[in-house]
């Protein structure tokens, strides 16, 4: 069987005659040609998504479109995006190579994080310097190009995706397994003005504590109630958010 294609950015795009319809398939590799497993492949605006297998391969059934946005993301690698056409019949083959993001090694410092400001962004940097917890700043979040809230927490331990309807339509939010609990804070507080109407684009930093024991004392008071299991904690830092009065 013969196929033709063209190279767009880092992707080879070709239309291959096949019996299956409305399928996007291919392989995701790194810049050295090694297969990348667990990379997330997304086709918008349908919102269909799948993760690559151990050989970096994926096969995603979606809706035919004259123009669709094709995205690939994997923690530690640069985000890939391109536009493709999905015909009514046939398979669109998109092979992608992701470039690894440079790893920056910070200077190790000892910080008393319980003395960090709990409700300002300066406290985020202070707690990150302590080395306990998981942190993503504005630069890291921009490189991930999140479409849903859960996208910002990809790769963080103990979290899964949970479908919810939000003020702007369907959304995927971070969640933990049913036997555990999760508390979400906004600029270090439980409630902010405009609560429920914020978008992922409004988030400029995230800190996550997988266990109650890891959380700073300033946030532990939100993460435990007598008679209930202690919770994991996510703190979203929002641009321009104000405390609820």
Backbone bond lengths (Angstrom), bond angles and torsions (degrees), N, CA, C in turn:
res aa  C-N    CA-C-N  psi(-1)  N-CA   C-N-CA  omega(-1)  CA-C   N-CA-C  phi
1 X - - - 1.456 - - 1.515 109.13 -
2 X 1.314 118.06 135.25 1.461 122.12 -176.40 1.518 109.32 -111.18
3 X 1.318 116.23 141.58 1.457 119.87 177.31 1.512 108.87 -137.19
4 X 1.318 116.05 157.90 1.460 121.46 176.82 1.510 108.46 -123.19
5 X 1.313 116.57 158.44 1.456 118.44 -178.57 1.504 111.08 -161.86
6 X 1.322 115.13 -176.71 1.451 120.98 177.50 1.516 108.37 -142.30
7 X 1.310 116.53 155.37 1.457 121.68 179.80 1.514 108.54 -96.82
8 X 1.336 116.99 125.82 1.460 122.43 176.49 1.510 107.32 -124.28
9 X 1.332 118.23 112.94 1.450 120.57 -176.69 1.508 110.09 60.88
10 X 1.341 116.37 -120.72 1.459 120.79 -179.68 1.518 111.61 -101.89
11 X 1.330 117.92 10.86 1.456 119.75 -173.05 1.516 110.97 -117.12
12 X 1.318 115.90 142.94 1.465 122.52 172.36 1.511 107.06 -99.12
13 X 1.348 117.95 119.79 1.444 122.49 -176.58 1.527 108.61 -114.04
14 X 1.318 117.48 126.66 1.462 120.65 -179.56 1.506 109.58 -147.05
15 X 1.329 116.32 151.01 1.455 121.17 174.21 1.520 108.07 -104.02
16 X 1.324 116.56 121.41 1.454 122.06 -175.26 1.522 109.23 -115.26
17 X 1.323 119.52 123.41 1.472 119.75 176.70 1.527 110.12 -57.80
18 X 1.304 116.22 134.82 1.468 120.38 -178.76 1.514 108.81 -158.23
19 X 1.343 115.19 164.31 1.451 119.95 179.02 1.518 111.13 -78.52
20 X 1.338 116.67 -28.42 1.456 120.24 -179.21 1.523 109.49 -77.13
21 X 1.324 115.88 151.31 1.461 120.80 -177.23 1.518 109.97 -115.93
22 X 1.339 115.66 150.88 1.455 122.07 170.49 1.526 112.01 54.51
23 X 1.315 116.52 51.82 1.459 121.63 -178.00 1.520 109.57 -123.69
24 X 1.339 116.14 136.28 1.460 122.73 169.93 1.517 106.14 -113.26
25 X 1.330 117.34 127.28 1.461 120.99 -176.35 1.517 109.54 -141.75
26 X 1.326 116.10 162.20 1.451 119.91 177.65 1.505 112.02 164.25
27 X 1.336 115.53 -162.84 1.462 122.92 -178.77 1.522 108.25 -132.11
28 X 1.319 115.93 139.96 1.459 121.96 175.25 1.521 108.40 -109.27
29 X 1.333 116.14 125.42 1.462 122.16 -179.36 1.522 109.89 -128.69
30 X 1.343 115.64 166.82 1.459 119.42 171.95 1.524 109.03 -88.05
31 X 1.328 116.75 -179.03 1.459 120.36 -175.41 1.524 112.51 -65.83
32 X 1.355 117.77 -19.00 1.461 121.80 177.32 1.532 112.43 -90.64
33 X 1.333 116.98 0.14 1.454 120.86 178.56 1.508 114.82 90.66
34 X 1.334 118.13 6.54 1.462 120.92 179.18 1.529 110.01 -82.29
35 X 1.328 116.68 138.68 1.465 121.51 -179.66 1.526 110.41 -65.45
36 X 1.328 116.16 140.92 1.459 121.97 179.30 1.527 109.21 -113.61
37 X 1.318 116.50 115.76 1.462 120.71 177.47 1.524 110.27 -88.00
38 X 1.307 116.47 157.43 1.468 125.18 175.10 1.526 113.33 67.54
39 X 1.333 118.10 15.08 1.469 120.01 172.18 1.523 108.35 -72.63
40 X 1.316 117.16 140.12 1.462 121.24 -178.98 1.519 109.93 -92.54
41 X 1.327 116.46 124.79 1.465 123.95 178.83 1.526 107.45 -108.22
42 X 1.340 116.55 129.18 1.464 121.36 -174.12 1.522 109.10 -130.58
43 X 1.320 116.49 138.30 1.463 122.01 172.69 1.523 107.85 -119.78
44 X 1.334 116.03 120.42 1.459 122.19 178.75 1.530 108.86 -112.42
45 X 1.353 119.28 155.09 1.466 126.53 8.12 1.530 115.39 -85.52
46 X 1.334 117.79 3.16 1.464 119.46 -179.10 1.528 111.98 -63.46
47 X 1.338 116.14 -29.81 1.465 119.17 -178.83 1.508 113.86 80.37
48 X 1.353 117.40 10.35 1.468 120.33 178.47 1.517 109.61 -71.29
49 X 1.326 116.47 142.55 1.459 119.78 -177.36 1.516 110.37 -151.33
50 X 1.334 114.79 156.32 1.461 121.86 179.24 1.514 107.30 -156.68
51 X 1.334 117.29 161.48 1.462 121.39 176.83 1.525 109.84 -111.74
52 X 1.332 115.82 147.44 1.462 120.05 -178.87 1.526 110.69 -70.52
53 X 1.346 115.86 152.38 1.459 120.76 179.20 1.533 110.52 -84.52
54 X 1.317 117.04 -170.58 1.464 121.30 -176.40 1.530 112.34 -62.91
55 X 1.315 117.28 -21.61 1.465 121.52 178.63 1.522 112.51 -97.76
56 X 1.324 116.38 10.82 1.461 120.99 178.83 1.520 113.52 77.99
57 X 1.324 118.14 7.42 1.458 121.25 -175.40 1.537 111.44 -91.51
58 X 1.319 114.66 150.34 1.457 120.60 175.21 1.530 108.38 -142.27
59 X 1.312 116.50 157.12 1.469 123.19 175.96 1.511 106.97 -148.92
60 X 1.314 116.14 108.24 1.463 121.65 -170.83 1.529 110.07 -118.49
61 X 1.327 116.01 121.45 1.467 120.77 176.16 1.523 108.04 -88.12
62 X 1.325 116.64 131.06 1.457 121.03 -176.87 1.517 110.09 -146.04
63 X 1.322 117.52 -167.83 1.456 122.38 -176.95 1.531 110.80 -96.61
64 X 1.347 117.99 143.45 1.469 119.73 177.82 1.521 110.87 -67.45
65 X 1.338 115.63 139.12 1.463 120.62 179.63 1.522 109.52 -150.21
66 X 1.336 114.79 147.39 1.459 118.34 174.65 1.527 110.49 -65.57
67 X 1.324 115.62 -34.50 1.462 119.80 178.48 1.521 109.37 -146.43
68 X 1.306 116.53 125.44 1.464 122.72 177.54 1.520 108.59 -129.66
69 X 1.314 115.66 152.27 1.464 120.96 177.11 1.527 107.91 -94.83
70 X 1.307 115.59 125.06 1.466 122.74 -177.29 1.526 107.77 -110.00
71 X 1.338 116.88 124.20 1.467 121.37 -177.45 1.525 110.18 -128.36
72 X 1.326 115.23 147.42 1.464 121.52 173.30 1.516 107.58 -134.62
73 X 1.330 116.82 131.82 1.463 120.62 178.62 1.526 109.88 -136.16
74 X 1.315 115.69 145.01 1.460 122.67 174.72 1.514 107.05 -154.46
75 X 1.318 116.32 129.19 1.459 120.53 -178.24 1.522 110.06 -55.94
76 X 1.323 116.84 130.82 1.454 122.29 179.86 1.512 113.74 94.94
77 X 1.359 117.17 -4.19 1.463 122.13 -179.54 1.520 109.66 -126.07
78 X 1.336 115.59 155.05 1.451 120.13 179.54 1.530 110.19 -69.77
79 X 1.309 115.34 139.35 1.460 123.65 179.89 1.535 109.82 -64.44
80 X 1.352 116.73 139.30 1.470 121.50 177.99 1.516 109.40 -115.95
81 X 1.329 116.64 137.49 1.460 121.20 177.60 1.521 109.73 -145.70
82 X 1.337 117.03 139.91 1.456 122.40 176.01 1.519 107.93 -155.88
83 X 1.338 117.26 168.78 1.461 121.54 174.78 1.524 108.75 -107.26
84 X 1.326 116.11 140.81 1.458 121.75 -179.83 1.523 109.23 -135.52
85 X 1.321 116.16 162.38 1.469 122.47 173.47 1.524 107.92 -107.68
86 X 1.325 115.96 132.58 1.468 120.97 -179.68 1.521 108.05 -112.70
87 X 1.353 118.55 107.26 1.459 121.32 -177.76 1.523 111.73 -74.26
88 X 1.336 115.71 166.91 1.461 120.64 179.21 1.526 110.56 -65.88
89 X 1.327 117.13 -38.54 1.462 121.34 177.92 1.524 109.02 -123.92
90 X 1.318 115.69 146.89 1.452 120.19 176.69 1.517 112.37 109.08
91 X 1.315 115.46 174.22 1.454 122.34 -178.99 1.521 109.50 -118.57
92 X 1.306 116.70 128.05 1.459 121.55 173.83 1.524 107.84 -90.71
93 X 1.316 117.34 119.48 1.464 122.06 -178.80 1.524 109.01 -97.43
94 X 1.312 116.02 120.74 1.460 121.54 178.51 1.526 108.26 -127.53
95 X 1.335 116.74 104.96 1.463 122.50 175.05 1.514 108.26 -96.68
96 X 1.316 117.02 131.95 1.461 121.96 -172.54 1.516 110.67 -125.34
97 X 1.319 115.82 142.81 1.470 121.68 170.41 1.525 108.41 -116.26
98 X 1.319 115.86 124.68 1.456 121.77 179.98 1.525 110.29 -100.61
99 X 1.311 116.02 135.34 1.465 121.32 177.13 1.522 109.71 -88.22
100 X 1.308 116.33 133.76 1.464 121.00 -178.89 1.518 110.14 -73.57
101 X 1.326 116.40 137.80 1.462 120.72 178.02 1.518 109.44 -79.07
102 X 1.339 117.63 143.39 1.468 119.81 179.93 1.518 111.27 -64.13
103 X 1.313 115.57 141.46 1.462 121.27 178.45 1.520 109.17 -94.26
104 X 1.319 116.19 118.40 1.455 121.41 179.72 1.523 109.30 -97.66
105 X 1.313 116.92 124.34 1.462 121.84 -179.51 1.518 108.93 -96.96
106 X 1.311 115.17 113.94 1.456 119.24 -178.58 1.527 110.82 -80.33
107 X 1.318 115.64 155.30 1.454 121.11 174.72 1.518 109.31 -67.12
108 X 1.321 116.56 132.21 1.461 120.96 -179.21 1.518 109.59 -75.69
109 X 1.321 116.24 123.00 1.456 120.94 177.62 1.525 109.06 -130.65
110 X 1.297 116.08 155.73 1.457 121.65 177.40 1.522 107.69 -104.79
111 X 1.317 116.47 118.94 1.461 121.21 -176.33 1.525 109.49 -125.88
112 X 1.309 117.10 136.90 1.455 121.24 174.02 1.524 107.49 -83.09
113 X 1.318 116.70 93.50 1.462 121.33 -169.71 1.521 112.74 -69.34
114 X 1.334 117.72 -22.48 1.455 119.23 179.32 1.525 112.10 -70.75
115 X 1.335 116.55 -9.66 1.453 120.42 175.58 1.527 112.02 -97.86
116 X 1.341 117.12 -0.44 1.464 121.09 178.97 1.527 109.85 -74.36
117 X 1.321 116.12 149.33 1.459 121.50 178.68 1.534 109.52 -63.05
118 X 1.333 116.98 128.24 1.466 121.05 -174.34 1.520 112.86 -83.99
119 X 1.348 118.87 -17.89 1.468 120.58 -172.05 1.521 113.52 -126.14
120 X 1.344 117.90 21.88 1.462 120.30 174.96 1.523 109.12 -136.69
121 X 1.339 116.04 158.82 1.456 120.78 -176.62 1.526 111.82 -65.84
122 X 1.329 117.93 -23.73 1.471 119.76 176.22 1.525 110.32 -62.21
123 X 1.330 117.06 -30.72 1.453 120.76 177.17 1.518 112.20 -67.49
124 X 1.335 117.26 -32.50 1.468 121.78 175.98 1.527 110.06 -58.49
125 X 1.332 117.13 -50.43 1.460 120.80 -179.49 1.524 111.34 -64.40
126 X 1.324 115.79 -37.81 1.466 121.09 179.82 1.529 110.67 -63.46
127 X 1.325 117.18 -44.41 1.464 120.41 -179.05 1.528 111.18 -71.67
128 X 1.335 117.24 -35.46 1.461 119.42 178.17 1.524 110.44 -61.54
129 X 1.314 117.43 -35.33 1.460 120.84 179.54 1.520 112.53 -66.38
130 X 1.352 117.03 -19.12 1.469 119.79 -179.55 1.521 111.84 -74.75
131 X 1.336 117.61 -21.80 1.466 121.05 176.98 1.509 115.31 86.76
132 X 1.347 119.46 3.17 1.461 121.86 178.71 1.515 109.44 -110.77
133 X 1.341 117.00 126.21 1.451 121.41 -178.22 1.523 111.06 109.36
134 X 1.324 115.92 -179.29 1.464 122.42 -179.22 1.522 107.69 -124.05
135 X 1.329 116.45 132.05 1.460 121.01 -171.52 1.525 111.18 -132.83
136 X 1.339 116.09 141.19 1.466 122.30 171.41 1.523 108.45 -135.10
137 X 1.331 115.31 127.28 1.462 119.46 179.94 1.520 110.30 -95.27
138 X 1.338 116.13 -175.05 1.463 121.24 -174.40 1.523 111.85 -61.33
139 X 1.331 118.05 -39.91 1.458 121.10 -179.43 1.517 112.08 -63.93
140 X 1.317 116.85 -43.16 1.466 120.95 179.07 1.525 111.14 -65.58
141 X 1.328 116.56 -40.87 1.459 119.82 -179.78 1.528 111.45 -66.97
142 X 1.328 116.98 -39.19 1.471 119.56 178.45 1.521 110.81 -62.57
143 X 1.335 117.31 -39.48 1.466 120.49 -178.83 1.527 111.69 -66.52
144 X 1.338 117.80 -24.56 1.460 121.71 179.17 1.533 112.46 -82.99
145 X 1.329 117.02 -19.42 1.466 122.96 -178.93 1.529 112.05 46.33
146 X 1.313 117.78 61.85 1.467 119.86 -175.65 1.523 112.66 -67.26
147 X 1.321 116.29 136.14 1.464 122.40 173.14 1.532 110.41 -97.85
148 X 1.327 116.05 -31.32 1.455 122.37 -179.57 1.528 108.47 -124.17
149 X 1.328 115.92 162.62 1.465 120.19 -178.17 1.523 111.43 -60.66
150 X 1.333 117.34 -39.42 1.465 120.24 -177.43 1.521 112.08 -66.30
151 X 1.356 117.60 -24.52 1.464 119.98 -179.54 1.526 111.65 -58.81
152 X 1.322 117.26 -32.35 1.464 121.30 -175.56 1.524 112.31 -70.54
153 X 1.327 116.94 -15.78 1.460 120.94 -176.18 1.522 112.24 -112.84
154 X 1.342 117.15 13.85 1.466 120.91 177.90 1.525 110.86 -53.35
155 X 1.334 116.06 133.28 1.456 120.89 175.84 1.510 114.82 88.42
156 X 1.324 118.72 -6.61 1.468 120.29 179.67 1.526 109.40 -83.77
157 X 1.325 117.55 138.03 1.478 121.35 -171.70 1.521 113.21 -68.53
158 X 1.340 115.30 145.30 1.460 121.08 172.65 1.509 114.97 81.01
159 X 1.357 118.31 2.52 1.458 120.77 -177.86 1.524 110.64 -110.38
160 X 1.306 116.42 150.03 1.459 122.50 174.88 1.526 107.84 -136.42
161 X 1.336 116.10 173.16 1.457 121.42 178.82 1.522 110.61 -93.32
162 X 1.327 115.67 141.79 1.463 121.27 176.90 1.525 108.37 -133.78
163 X 1.332 116.42 126.80 1.458 120.98 -178.92 1.523 110.52 -74.87
164 X 1.328 116.42 132.89 1.459 121.85 175.00 1.521 109.21 -142.82
165 X 1.324 115.75 155.35 1.458 120.68 170.55 1.519 107.93 -92.94
166 X 1.334 115.92 127.50 1.449 121.11 179.85 1.515 111.37 -112.96
167 X 1.328 117.59 -175.80 1.471 120.63 -178.43 1.526 113.35 -64.80
168 X 1.358 117.40 -18.68 1.461 120.80 -179.17 1.532 112.03 -112.59
169 X 1.324 116.34 19.90 1.456 119.59 -179.89 1.512 111.50 110.70
170 X 1.341 116.30 -158.81 1.456 120.06 -176.12 1.518 110.56 -68.96
171 X 1.320 115.67 147.41 1.458 121.33 -177.02 1.527 108.31 -147.72
172 X 1.317 115.04 159.79 1.465 122.27 172.54 1.515 106.91 -118.18
173 X 1.320 116.33 123.70 1.456 121.99 -179.36 1.521 109.93 -114.75
174 X 1.323 114.65 156.56 1.460 119.85 176.69 1.522 109.45 -71.26
175 X 1.332 115.44 141.76 1.462 121.15 178.88 1.519 108.22 -148.72
176 X 1.330 116.08 166.45 1.462 122.41 175.70 1.525 107.61 -114.45
177 X 1.325 116.33 171.57 1.463 119.03 -179.52 1.538 109.49 -63.77
178 X 1.335 117.34 155.18 1.469 120.95 -173.24 1.522 115.34 -54.08
179 X 1.327 117.96 -28.04 1.466 119.68 -177.54 1.526 112.88 -79.36
180 X 1.329 116.37 -4.62 1.462 120.00 -179.04 1.521 109.80 -117.59
181 X 1.347 116.02 174.72 1.465 119.91 177.52 1.522 109.66 -131.37
182 X 1.320 115.19 157.83 1.454 122.48 -176.30 1.517 109.05 -137.44
183 X 1.331 116.12 132.44 1.464 122.17 176.76 1.518 108.39 -111.40
184 X 1.334 116.77 131.77 1.463 122.40 176.04 1.521 108.93 -108.30
185 X 1.330 115.56 128.12 1.460 121.80 177.68 1.519 109.33 -114.27
186 X 1.325 115.79 154.26 1.462 122.52 -177.72 1.521 107.68 -124.08
187 X 1.329 116.26 112.21 1.469 121.35 -173.99 1.533 110.86 50.97
188 X 1.335 114.44 39.83 1.457 120.74 175.42 1.511 115.32 81.77
189 X 1.346 117.96 8.05 1.456 121.49 -178.05 1.523 109.50 -130.61
190 X 1.340 114.97 164.36 1.463 119.41 -179.17 1.522 112.73 -74.71
191 X 1.322 117.73 -32.02 1.466 121.80 -174.14 1.518 110.33 -137.92
192 X 1.343 115.32 141.36 1.462 121.45 177.15 1.525 108.85 -130.06
193 X 1.346 116.14 161.22 1.461 119.83 173.33 1.530 108.91 -61.13
194 X 1.332 115.60 138.94 1.460 119.29 -178.35 1.511 112.13 76.09
195 X 1.321 117.92 16.83 1.469 121.71 -177.83 1.522 110.26 -54.17
196 X 1.324 117.38 130.72 1.449 122.41 179.59 1.504 113.59 97.44
197 X 1.325 118.21 -15.08 1.457 121.49 -178.10 1.522 113.12 -108.68
198 X 1.324 117.53 5.94 1.456 120.82 178.92 1.525 109.68 -78.14
199 X 1.333 115.96 151.23 1.464 122.69 177.82 1.528 109.86 -113.12
200 X 1.337 118.49 162.74 1.472 119.58 175.20 1.524 113.33 -55.66
201 X 1.340 117.81 -31.36 1.466 120.85 179.37 1.524 112.54 -64.25
202 X 1.339 116.80 -20.24 1.458 120.26 -179.94 1.528 112.68 -81.52
203 X 1.340 117.45 -11.81 1.464 121.58 -175.65 1.532 109.43 -84.69
204 X 1.324 117.17 126.23 1.463 121.04 -179.90 1.531 112.35 -110.04
205 X 1.318 117.82 -7.66 1.469 121.05 176.47 1.528 108.73 -167.80
206 X 1.331 115.19 154.98 1.467 121.77 177.98 1.517 108.57 -138.82
207 X 1.312 116.16 139.25 1.464 120.33 167.45 1.526 108.09 -128.10
208 X 1.329 115.20 142.06 1.470 121.00 -174.42 1.514 109.33 -136.24
209 X 1.336 115.73 134.07 1.458 122.94 177.87 1.528 107.35 -120.25
210 X 1.327 116.02 110.68 1.458 121.81 -172.04 1.522 112.74 -66.62
211 X 1.324 117.67 -26.84 1.467 121.20 178.72 1.521 109.51 -130.36
212 X 1.301 114.73 157.09 1.466 121.24 177.18 1.523 110.67 -58.59
213 X 1.335 116.20 -37.98 1.464 120.50 -178.28 1.525 111.77 -62.95
214 X 1.337 117.36 -30.45 1.461 121.04 -179.17 1.520 113.28 -76.72
215 X 1.327 117.07 -24.07 1.464 120.69 -173.65 1.524 111.48 -68.19
216 X 1.345 118.25 143.00 1.469 120.91 174.56 1.529 109.91 -63.11
217 X 1.306 116.81 154.22 1.468 120.47 -177.42 1.523 111.76 -60.34
218 X 1.345 117.51 -28.50 1.463 120.60 -179.81 1.522 112.54 -65.52
219 X 1.352 117.32 -22.76 1.458 121.14 179.52 1.521 112.94 -106.38
220 X 1.328 117.51 -15.25 1.464 119.73 -179.15 1.524 111.74 -62.16
221 X 1.318 117.74 -28.72 1.467 119.64 -178.83 1.524 112.26 -65.91
222 X 1.349 116.73 -22.94 1.458 120.13 176.67 1.530 111.95 -86.29
223 X 1.336 116.64 -17.94 1.468 121.33 -167.77 1.520 114.06 -102.59
224 X 1.315 117.81 10.05 1.467 118.63 -179.18 1.515 109.66 -152.37
225 X 1.322 114.64 135.59 1.457 121.96 172.91 1.521 107.70 -127.75
226 X 1.324 118.19 142.50 1.476 120.20 179.86 1.521 111.20 -53.42
227 X 1.336 116.10 133.04 1.452 121.67 178.34 1.517 114.27 86.15
228 X 1.357 117.32 -2.62 1.455 120.93 179.64 1.521 110.10 -120.00
229 X 1.329 115.68 160.71 1.460 120.49 -179.92 1.521 110.48 -72.91
230 X 1.338 118.79 137.45 1.467 120.75 175.20 1.524 110.73 -60.27
231 X 1.333 116.19 150.40 1.459 121.65 -170.80 1.517 113.16 -110.55
232 X 1.333 115.05 158.94 1.458 121.92 164.64 1.534 107.50 -75.37
233 X 1.335 116.69 160.23 1.467 120.39 -175.11 1.528 110.03 -132.53
234 X 1.340 115.77 130.47 1.461 122.29 168.41 1.519 107.78 -115.57
235 X 1.336 116.57 132.75 1.463 121.71 174.76 1.521 107.81 -115.71
236 X 1.337 116.91 117.10 1.462 122.70 175.07 1.532 108.20 -95.95
237 X 1.324 116.53 129.08 1.459 120.97 175.62 1.518 107.81 -101.97
238 X 1.334 116.19 118.51 1.459 122.91 -172.00 1.528 111.13 -107.49
239 X 1.297 115.53 138.90 1.462 122.14 177.26 1.535 109.82 -71.97
240 X 1.316 116.86 122.11 1.464 120.70 173.96 1.515 115.70 77.43
241 X 1.333 118.05 9.81 1.463 119.71 -179.38 1.521 110.45 -77.91
242 X 1.319 116.31 146.22 1.458 121.57 178.79 1.519 109.58 -122.85
243 X 1.339 118.27 148.89 1.475 120.33 177.79 1.523 111.23 -60.96
244 X 1.325 115.92 147.75 1.446 120.75 177.14 1.513 108.57 -72.58
245 X 1.325 117.22 127.55 1.462 120.32 -176.79 1.528 110.07 -94.69
